[in-house]
Each structure stands twice: as structure tokens, then as C-alpha cells.
Amino acid sequence: MDTLRDELLAVFDAEYRDHLRAIRGIVAAGCADARGLAEIFRRVHSLKGAARAVELPVVEGVAHALENRLSALLAARALPDEADLKAITDTLDEVDLLMAAAPGAVAHAPDEGTPAATVVENPAYVQVPVARLDALAAAVHDLMSVAERHERLWAQVMDLLDDSRAVMHAPERMRADPVAEFARMTRRLMTVGRERELMSGQIDRALLRLGEEVHAVTLVPAESVFGSLAAMARRIAREHGGPDAGVDVHMHGMEVQTERRVMQALRDPVVHLVRNAIVHGYESRARRLKEGKSERLNITIAVTLTGVRLQVVVSDDGRGPDLQAIAARAAGQGLVHADAPLDARQLLARVFEPGFSTRGQADTLAGRGVGLSVVAEAARALHGTVRMEQRQPAGTTVTLTVPVSQRQRTVLLVENAGQSLGLPGRVIRHLLRVRRDGIRLLNGAPFAVVPHPNDGASPAAAPAGKPAEDLVPLVPLRAFVGDEDAPLPVRDGAVSVVVMEVDGVRCGFAVERMVDVRTLLVSDATAVGLDSELVPGIAWQREDQPVFILSPDRLFARWRLRGNGGGVCFSDVDEAAPVVPVRHAPLVMVVDDSITTRTLQKTILQSHGYDVCLAVDGEEALAMLQQSSRHVDVVVTDVEMPRMDGFALLAAMRADPHLSGIPVVLMTSRDEGDDVRRGMEGGARAYLTKQKFDQGELIDTIRGLL
């Protein structure tokens, strides 16, 4: 009986959601005619009967009360007024909440402190449209027809084999008329061959169609996952702001379909984002009206599908993020330096750190610093990204972007110690063959030279007349997959290097051999017995050859733990000349948002023997200074630049003990006395004006600083 009731509850779950979705659509349109009211009444009546069938008396009672109210309207030939529409909406919300608490419910929203794993789901049942089920059945029928034809073909092959054996045991048949006997058997063999060719095409088409239909069954519309969040949002608003608190939830793109497990994996993050929008964005009615907003908080959940990326945007028109509170909290947790000038984008990236919250006290809704870190972790688990932005003129927007399919991945296949490894294509920046004598040593650690186009924004450049270049640490991949003391693998005098980038940091991993770039179906590797952190997935090129998919985040984390490098040794030390350390010219960083100015200064500096690296503004310069594998000797920066200007860059460098010793030259068109004084008091070692620019003065200034 329990099994039967579970099945009935699963069916009721799909039915009640369909009723609520249709009723909400009519209410949203205003229910402007008797036909709409009659449709609402019909669906509420059906909902009541279905609830009775699955023994949910509380849901039945709620539906019955609304049915009585609608019946009175129909009898009076009246249309629902604002109070009636609110009563309908409240009833639908109550049904949603009752179903969330009912045994066998498909899903309910967790509280702030509730782990995502406790969300109740019923994965034993899915709702599939009849048309899709018919198409799947037809695809299976086609494949079965091909299988039957295959059986007939195999019978012909066996007949031919029996005939051949008969000839072998009765050689007189061949001696009687060998030409005719041979021709007869050849015709039969050719018939089998033609049938096999035709069948091969049929098998391919049948399997392709079946695969497409099976994949289509795994797709779900966004509405099936996010549709009930409006009711949850209204309940949270009442809990947070009182019984009169209101919130309007707007849904866009709910018809977008993608893989079930991808969409369901996004539900918890979106629940947390909706809660966060209410708790941090809620304003009183009086304040909203004073600021020219509508009376009720507006939250929008928008789903879009672009190419192979699924994007879910949760935005609100509330208070917006408190950047000062975020900065203070981030400084208190040691995430940023207290005096470092950070723009809104940098600060808002900190809110996704575990334990981060700007609320003074925790309650049932927020304050534990769990919600947004759950969002970030979910994005990482889905190999996606999350970004928070200030919404104009007021409010917050959070964007989740993830791959459409969690099963298919584009990877670079490499061979390493007899294993086939897959490196995710999304983090690969360069594929190199580095000659052994071209590897450079810095402090005993090997580095590979990575070329860059001369676009005026390259991280590093060689002396004049040579192409721009950068240095990246070089480590053997095998050192993280099997042998910590593995040497750099050398073949034919060169090392194959895959340069990957994670969170703005690059590293070159030396591999034994690069094989191919493939799009593979990846499955969970937890049961393989491998390091599940480093190898979260496994794919199969062929039935007997597994490909272990590496996690770039964990790979980089372990590389950092090892100290970002180490000494250098080779797998064939007798093959080539030893590597010798390379002496570098002083490195000057030029920071200017004008490509013309950057190019001019770079040319001048390179002609005088300096190495040059370029940045387009203070923010890029600061990131490069913090992450560069090579020490910058002097910074020459403009003042007026987007995102972070020269004064802010100077202050950030002075606040960072690792950068405070680098001399800074301010070079700008602002020659007012206050600007010069501000720059020199801020720690600049020299202040040059572009109006009186003289390249000799620039070179003399840098020489004096060095």
C-alpha cells in the first residue's frame, strides 16, 4: 500500500503543480472575464478531488474553502476583485507550503542553516509529455526492427557457413563445376555484404534518434524547478517584514529546457539568492515610496540559454549591496587590506566567501554566512561562475552561468605514465613545445616562455625587436598524478607543455604526450577508487580505455601547496645541454589607458634595454603585480584611468607589504600643484607631466630610482 500511495503522490505532485501554474497565469492576467473565473473554479475543484484521492485532507480543506468563494462569485455573475485575487494567490501559496511539508514532496526550500543535502526530493518519478513518450517509443521500435533484421542477416551468414562446410566435406561438388559453385557462393556473400551496409546506416540512424529522444526526456523546463519559488518568497517576506510585507516575483524564460540534474542543482542556489534579496533588499513601504519605487519589493528570476551556457539571473530593486559594510567585514576577516582601495566589483566578489555575512546577528533567515557561499560552491561544482553587481538605479543582480550539459565535456587528452588524462578545455590558454635549452631558470625553478600578440596589453615583453612574451612556471603533471618526484618529461629534445589558467594565475604543466581534443561523456568517478578531489570524473574513449578527467581547481591548489615550483630535473638528462639561469634586464611596468601612450613609452624603454610589461588601468596593474612570477622594478603610471586611477593604485601598493618597496613614477597631464602634492605625499618617487614630456627625463628618472 505504501508503494501505491507513493506512486499516487508522485502523480498528484505533477497534477497540482500544473493546476497552480495555470491558475497563477490567469490571475497574473487579471482574470478579466467569466471564462477565466470558470477555469480557476474548475481547476480548484479538480485539485480538491485529487487531494482527497491521495489522503491529503489539509490540502483538500484549503481548496474547498477557495472553491466556496469562487462558487459565490460565479453564482452572482461577478468577476473577482483585488481581495478575491489576493485570496486566490494566498491559497495557492498555502498549497505550495503544505505540499513542501508533505511526505513524498518533490522539493522544498531549506532554511539558511539547513544543508542542501536535506532538501527532500523524489527522484523515482519524472513527468514526461505524452508526445515525447510516443517519440521515444517510436525510436525504440525502429531500433528493434533493425535488431530483427540483424537476426535475419545472421541467419543468412550461418547458412552460408553451413554451405561452405558442406562443400569442404563433399569435394566432388567443387570438382563437378568449380566455376559455378564459386560464383554461387560469391553471389550469396555479396548479398550478405550489401545487406550489412544497408543495415549499418539503419543502425546509426536508429541509435542517433534513440539518443536524441532519451536526451530530450532528461530535459526539464525551468518552470518545473523554479515555479514554486514565488510562494516561498512571499512567505519569507512575511516572516522578515511582518504580515503586511509584500514581494512580487517575476519569472522570465521559464519555458527554457535543459538537463534535469543541471536545473535541479541550481534550485538551492536560487533559493538562497531569493532569500538574500529579501533579507538584504527589503525596505519599508514608506521608504520605497519616498525613493520613487513601487510599494512592494520586486524580484525577477530570468533564465536564458545561449549556445552551450545556461544563465540564471536573480535581481531585485531593493536597497542594493552596502559596499561600506562589505568592505569592513572583508577587512575584518582578512580578505582584503583595510587601506586597499577596492571598487564595487572587487568587493562584491568577496561576499561569496564561506562565513561572510554583513548581518550583526543570525536568525532563521540569514546571518550565518552560509547562503552565498552555497551559491558559489554550486557554481563551481557545475563548472560555472557566479557574479554579483549593483543594479541601476537601485538593487542587486546576481548572475549564475553554467554549462548546459554536465555530462559532455571538451577536454585535451594527454598521456601520462601510461594513463589517459583529460584536461578541461575551458582553462587551457596555450599548447607549447619548449626546447630543453629554451627553458629558463629563476631562483632554481624552471619557467617556460609564452608568446603574446603585440596588442599593447601583454603582461610582459622582451627587449626591442623581439616578440612580446611572458614567463609561466613549469611543472611535470605527473608530479600531481602518481609521482611527486617526477622529472620534466623530454621527448626529442623538447617538453610538451599545457598552459592553464585558474583565477587569473597561470601554470605550465609538462605532459608526456598530447593526443587529441575530444568532447566526451563524463560520469562520476567516486567509485573508481581514485583521488575523487583531483579526479572528479571519468570518461571512456573505448570500452577498455578510461580517461581520468582532472579538476583544474584542485590541480592548482596542490601546485600552490608545493610552493609553485621547485628544482628542475629531466627524464633524459644526458640528451641535451644543461639549462643555465637567464639574466633579465630591469622590468618596468607601464600603466595607461591610452594604447598610444603605452606603445610610445614601451618603445622608448625597450630601446634603452629595459624589459616592459603593460597594464590598461590600476586594477589590472595591481592584479599583475600580485600574481606575477617576476619582480617588477619600477611602475610608471598615468593618473586618470577607469576602474582604478593612479592615486588609488599608489595607495594599494603602499598598503601591500610585498609591493610597497616598488618605486612608482606618476606621469600624467594633471600638473596642478594639489595633484603633484597629493601624488608625492601618497608615496610616488617622481611626478612627470605629459605636457613637458621628455624621454631623456623619463630614462634618467628610472635610472635614478634603480
N, C-alpha and C positions, 0 to 999 in steps of 0.2 A: 504493500500500500504506500509506503514511503516513496518508493521509486516512482509510482504512478503520480503521486502528488508533486514530486519534484518536476516531472515532465509537464504537468498541468501548470505549475508555477512558471516554468520557463516559457510556455506558450502565452500565459497571461501577461508576463513581463513584456513581451513584444506587442501584445494587443493593447495594453494600457498606454504604452508609450505612443503608439500610433494614434489612439484617441486623443491623448493630451496634445500631441503635436498638431493635429487638425484643429482642435478647439482653440489653441493659442493663436493659430493663424487667423481664424475668424475674428477673435477678439482684437487682435492687432489691427485688423482692417476696420474695426469699429462696429461690426455686426449691424450693418445699416439696413437690413431688410428681414422680412419674416422667414425667408428661406434659410438664412444663416442661423437664426434662432432655432428653427426646427432641426437643423443639422446638429447644433450643440445639444439640444434635448435628446436627439436620437443616440448620440454617442455617449452621453452621460447615462442614459438608460441601459445601453449595452454594457457600459463599464460596471454598473451596479450588478447586472446579472452575471457577468464574468467573475466579479469579486465573490459573489455568493457561491459560484461553482467551485472555486478554489479555497473556500472557507476562510475568507478574509473579511470578517464582519465589520471591522472598523472602517475599512475602505468602502464597504457596501453602505454603511451608515452615512458617511460623508457624501457619497454620490447620491444617496436617497434624499438628503436634505436639499442638495442643489437641484435635484430633479423636481422637487415640490415647488421651489421658487420659479424654475423655468416653466413649469406647468401653469402656474398662475399667470405668467406673462402671456403665454400662448392663449389661454382662455380669455384674457382681456384684450387680445389682439394688440398688445403693446410691445414696443421694442425696448430692449434693456437700456437703462440709463447708466450714468457713471458708477453709481453704487452697485448696480447689478453686475456690471463688467468687473468691478473690483472683487465682488463676491465670487464670481466665476474664477478669476485669476487666483484668489486666495485658496479656493477649493482645490484647484489643480496643484498648487504648491504643497498643500497638505497631503494630497495623494502621493506626490513625489516623495515627501518626507516619510510617510507611512511605509511606502514600498522600500525605501532605503533601509528601514529598520526591520523589514520583514525577513524571515528565514528564506534563503534562496534568492535574495535580491541580487540583481546583476552587479550593481556597484553603488557605493555611497561615498560621500566626501569625508575624508578623515579630518579630525581636529588637528590643530597646529602641532601638538605633541605626539600625534599618532603616527607610527612608522607607516610608510607607504605599503608595506607588505601586508598590513592588516586590512586593507580595503577588500571587502567581500566581493568575489566575482563568481560567476557560474559559467566556466568555460566549456561545460559539457554540451551546450546548445548554442546554435547560431541561427539567425534569421536570414533566409535566402529567398529572393524573389522567385516566383514560380517560373517566370520566363528564363531566369538564369539556371534554374534547376533542370528545365527542359533542354536547354542548350548543352548542359553538362552531360545529361543522359544521352543526347544525340552523339556527342563526341565519344562517349564510351561505346555506344553501339557501332560507330564507324570503326573503332579500334578492334572490337570483337569480330566484325566482318572481315577485317584484314587477317586476324588471327585464324579464322576458319579457312580463309584462302591459303594461308600458310600451311595449314594441316593438309590441304589437298595437294599442295606443291610437294610437301614432304612425302606424301604417298606416291607421287609420280617418281620422285628420286629413288625411293625404296624399290619400286617396280623396275626401274632401270638397273639398279644394283642387282636385283634378283636375276634379271635377264642376262646381265654380264656374267654372273656366276654360272648360269646355265650354259652359256657358251664355253666357259672355261672347262666345264665338266663334260661337254659334248663337242669336242673339237671338229667333228665331222660337219657340223653346221657351218663353221667358218670355211672349211675346205671345199664345201659344195659350191658356195658362191660368196667368196670373201668380200668382193666389192659391194654387193647388195646388202650383205649383213652389216658391213661397216657404215654404209650410207644410212641404213635404217636406224642404227643406234646414234649416229651423228644427228639425224633429224630430231630424234627424241631428246637428245641432250640440248640441242639449240632451242627446242620448245621450252624446256625447263629454264634455260638461261634467260629467254625473253620474259617468261612469267616472273622470274626473280627480279628482273629490272623494273617491271611494272609494279610489282609488289613493294619494292624498296621505296619508290616515290609515294605510294599509298601509305606506307608505314610512317614515313617522315611527316606527311601532311596530317595524318591522324594523331600522331604524337604531339605535333605542334598545336593542333586545335585543342586537344585534351589539356595540354599545358596551359594554354591561354584561358580556357574555361575554369580550370582549377584555380589559377591565379585570380580570376575575376571573383570567384567565390570567397577568396580571402579578403577582398576589398570591402570596406565599410564606409558609409558616409559619415562626415564629421558630426552631423546632427545626432546620430545614434550614440555618440560618445559625449558630446558637449551639450546636447539639447536640454538636459535637466539642470544645468548649472544656473539658469536664471532663477529657479525656485530656491536653490541653495543660497544665491547671492541675496535674495530678498530676506531670507531667514537670518543670515549673518548681519545684514544691515539693521534689522530689528534688534538683534542681540547687542549690537555695538552702539547704536544711536537711539534706542528706545522704540516703543510701539509705533510712533509716527514717522520713524526714519524710512526713507524711500530710496529705491535704486531702480533704475531702468537698465535692463540688459539688452543690448542689440546684437543680433547674430548675423554674420555675413559669411557666405561661402560654405554653408552647412551641407550643401549637396556635393562638395568635393569628396572624392573617394580615394583611399589609399589602404595599404596593408593593415589588417586588423590590429596586429600587435604594435605597429608603429603608432597608430591613432590612440590605442588604449594606453600605451606608455606615456602619451602626452597628457592624459587626463589629470593625473595627480599634479604635475607642474602647473597646468592651467587652473586647477582648483586653488592652489597656493597663490597664484597671481591674482585671481579674483578676490580672494580673502585679503591679500596685501593691498589691493586697490581700495577696498572698503575701509580697512583699518587705518591706512595712512592717507587716504584721499578724502575721507568723509569730512564734510563741513555742515554746519547748521544751515537750516533753511534761510535764516536772516542773512548770514554771511554770503551765501550763494547769490541771493537776490541783490545784495549790495554790490557784488562784483559782476553783476550782469549775466549771471548764469541761470539756468532753469532751476526749479525748486529741488529737483531730485538729482542725485548723483547718476551720471551716465557711464556705463561700462560697455565697451564694444569688444566682442570676440570675433576676429576675422580670420578665415582660413583660405589660403591660396595655394595653388600648385603651379610651380614654374619649372618646366623641364623635369629634372630628377630631384628637385628640392621641394619639401613641404614647409610652408611658413604659417605659423600661428601667432597672431598679434593680439595682445590684450592691452587695451588702452582705456583711460578714464579721464574725466575732466575735473578731477578733484584738486586738492591743494598742490599736488606735484611734489617731487622729492625735496627734502630740506638739505641742501648741499652743505650748509654750515654744520648741521648735526652729523651728517655723514662724515665730513672731514674730521670733526672732533672725535667721533667714535673710531674711525680708521687710525687716527694718530694714537688714540688710547690703546688700541690693540696692536700697535706696532706695524700696521700695514703700510703706512706712509710716514714720512718725516714730518714733524709738526710744522716746520717752517717751509716745507717744499710747496711751491705754487702748483696746484693741480687744477685742470679745467674740469668741466662737468662730466665729460666722457670718462676721464680717468677716475674720478670719484665714484661715478655710478657703477663702474666695473667692480668696485670693492664690495658692494652690497651683496654679492653672490658668495662671499667667503663664508665658510662654516662658522656659526656662532655670532654672525654680525646682525645687530638689531639696534635701531636708534630709540626704541621704546625703553623708558626707565624701568617699567615693571612688566612682568609676564602675566598674561591672563589666559583664558581659554581660547582666545583667537590669535594672539601674537605675542611677541616679546622674547621668545626663546632663541631667535636667530636660526630657526630651522628652515622656514619656508623657502627663502630664495636660494639657499644652498641646495635644497632638494631640486629646485628648478635647474640649477647649474649642473648638478650631478646627472640628472636625467638627460640633459642636452649632451653631456659628454658620453654617457652610455649609448646614446643613439648616434654618436659620431657627428653631432651637430653643434650649434652655437646658440648663445643667448645674449641679448643686448638690451640695456635699459636706456631710455632717452627722456629728456624733458619734452613734454608736449606743448605746443604753442597754440593759444596764448596761456593755457594752464593745463596741468595734469601730467600724466605719466604714460609712456608707451614702452611695453616690453615685447621684444620680438624673438620667438623661438624658430630656428631654422634647422631642419634635419633632413637627411636623405629619405627619399620616398620608400626605398626598399632597404630593409635591414638584412636581407639575405644575399643580395648581389653586391659585390664589391669589385672595384677595379684595382688591381694590385700589380706590382712589379714582382715577377718570380725571380728568385735568386737561389743559387746553390751554395750551401754552407755546411761543411763537414758531413757530406752525404745526405743532408736534409734539404727538402724544398721549402723555402720560406717565402711568405708573401708580405711585401711592404706596401701599405696603403698609398695609393697614388695621390691622395689629397695633400700629403705633406712633403712630397718629393719635389725638389727645386732644380737639381742638376744631376746628370749622369756623366761621370768623368772616367777617363783612362789616364792616370797620373804616372808618368815615368818615374822610376825609382830615384833617379838623380834630380828630379824636379820637386821632390818633397822637401819642405823647409822645416827647420827645427827652431823652435822658440822655447827657451828655458828647458831644453831637452825633450820637448813634446813635438810630435810631427803635425804639420799643417799642410793642407792642400790649397793650391791657388785656384780660385773660382773666378772666371772672367765675368764682366758685366758690360752691357752696352753703354756707350758714352751718351747717356741721356741727361747728364747734369745732376743726377740724384743718386749716384752709386755710392755704396758705403766706403769704398776705398779706391784709390787709383795709384798706378805705378808712375815712375818718372816719365818726363815728357817724351812723346814719341812712341810710347808703348800703350797697349790697351788697358783700360781700367780693370782692376782686379780686387779681390778680397781674399782673406785667408780664413779657412774654417778648420777647426780641429779634426784630426784624422784618427779614427779608432777602428780596430777589427770588429766586425759584427759578431764574430764567433766568441769574442770575449764576454758577451752577454747571453749567448745561447750555447752553453756547453763547456767552454774552457776559458777561465778568467785570464790565463797567461798566454792566450793565443797570440801568435805574431801577425803582422800585416801580411796577407796572402799576396804573393807576387807571381804573375804569370807572364812569360815572355817579356820580362823586364819592366812590367808596369802593374799598377794596382787599380782594380775596378772599384770606383767609389760612388756611393749613392748619397747625395747631399740632401738631408731632410731638415725641415724647419718646423718647430713647435713653439708657440707663444713668442714668436719673434727671434728665437735662438736657433742657430743652425749648427749642424754637425755632419761630418762626412763619415759614413760607415763603409769600411772596406769589406767587400764580399769576394768569394772565390770566383763566382761567375754570374753574370746577368743572363737570364734565359729568355724572358718574354714579358709582355704586358697582356694580362688577361682579365676578363670580367668573370668572376667565379661565384658560385653559390656557397655561402659561408654558413656553417652551423656552429652551435655552441661546442666549445672544446673542454668543458669542465669534466667530462667523463673520460678524457683521453689519458689522464694521468700526468699531464704536463704542468708547467707553471701557468696556472689559469690567469694570473695577472698579466704576465708578459705575452702569453699566447691565449687570447680570449676566444679565438675562432679557428675552425679547421675547414678546409675545402679539399676537393678531390679533382685532380686533373684527369686521372683514370681510376679505375676501380681499385687498383692496388697501390696508388701513389698519393699519399696525403700531402697537402700544402698547409703549413702552420702559419696562420696569419698573426703577425706581431702587432702589439699595441704601441704606437709611436710615443704616447704619453709615458707609459711605463719604461720604455726603452730610454727615453731622455732622462727620466727620473733616476734610473740606475746609473746612467752615464755621469750625471751630476754627483751622485754619491761617491763615485770612484775618483772624483777630483777633476773631471773634464779633461782627462788625458793621461799622460804618464810617459815613460820612456818609450823608445822606438826599437823594435826588432823585426826581422823579416823571416819569412818562411824559407827563403833560399839565400842566405847571407853571402854565399860565395859567387852569386851571379853578377853583381854589379858593384860599382864603386860605392864607398860609404857616403852617407849623407853628411853634409857639413852645414853648420849653422850659417844663416844668412844675416848679414848686417843690413839694417834698414836706415834710410835717411830719416830725419825727424818728420813726424806726421803732424800735419796742420789740418784742422777741421774748419771748413768754411761754411757758415750758416747764413743763408739769404734766400728769400722767397723769389727773387728775380733770377731766372736762369741765365740771363745775360751777365749779371754781376758775378754769379757763381763761376761761369765759364771764364770770364776775364781774370778773376783772382786765381783760379786754378792754373791757368796758363802761365801767369806771372810766377806763381810759387813753384810750379814744376820746372820752369826754365832756370830757376835758381837752385835746383837739386832737392826740393822738398817733396815728400810724399803728401798726397792730398786726399781727404775724404770730404764728402759734401752732404749737407742736410738742407731741407727746404724750409724748416722753421725750428723753433726752440724745442717743441715736443719731440720731433724726430731726432734732433741732435742729442737730447737728454737720453732717449732710449738707446741710441747708438753708443753713447759714452758708457752707459751702464752695462751694455751687453757685449761690447767689442772685445775681441780676443787680443787686440793690440792696443798699447797705450797711446793716447793722443797727447802730443807735446804742447800744442797751442791751439786755442779756439779763437777764430776771427768771426764775429757775428754782427749781423745787422740788428737794429733795434725794433723797427716796425715790421712785424710779421704776424700772420694769422695763427690762431690756436695759442701759441706761447711766444711772447715777444722776447727781445734780447735781455731786458731787465729781469724778466721772470726766469729766463734760462740762467742768468748770472746768479740769481738768488738760490735757485735749485742746486746749482753746482757748489755754492758756498755751504749749503746745508748738508751736502753729502760728503762725509769724510774721505771717501775714495776719489772724489773729483775736486775737492776744494783746493788742492795744490796745483791744478792745471791753470796756467795763466790765460786770461781772457782779454782780447782786444775788441772793443766796441768800434764798429765802423759804420757810420750812418750819416744821413743827410740832415739830421737834427743837430744843429750847432748852438742851440740856446744854452746859456750858462747854467740854467737849472738842470737841463738834461745831462750836461757834462759833469756837473757836481753829483747828480744822482748816480751816474754810472761809476764814477771814481769812488764815491763813498760806499757803493754796493760791492766793491771788490775788483773792478776792472783794473788791469795793469796799464792800459793805454786807451785813448779815445781819439779816433781819427775820423775826419769828416769827408764825405764823398765829394763835396763841392771843391775841396782843395786836394783831391786825391793825387798822390804821387807814389808810383810804385817803388821808388827808391826808399821813401819814408816807411812804407809797409815792410819792405825787406829788412831795413835797419831796425825797425821796432821788433820784429820777430827774432832777429839775431840777438838783440839785446836781452830779450826775455829768455832765450836759450843759453 
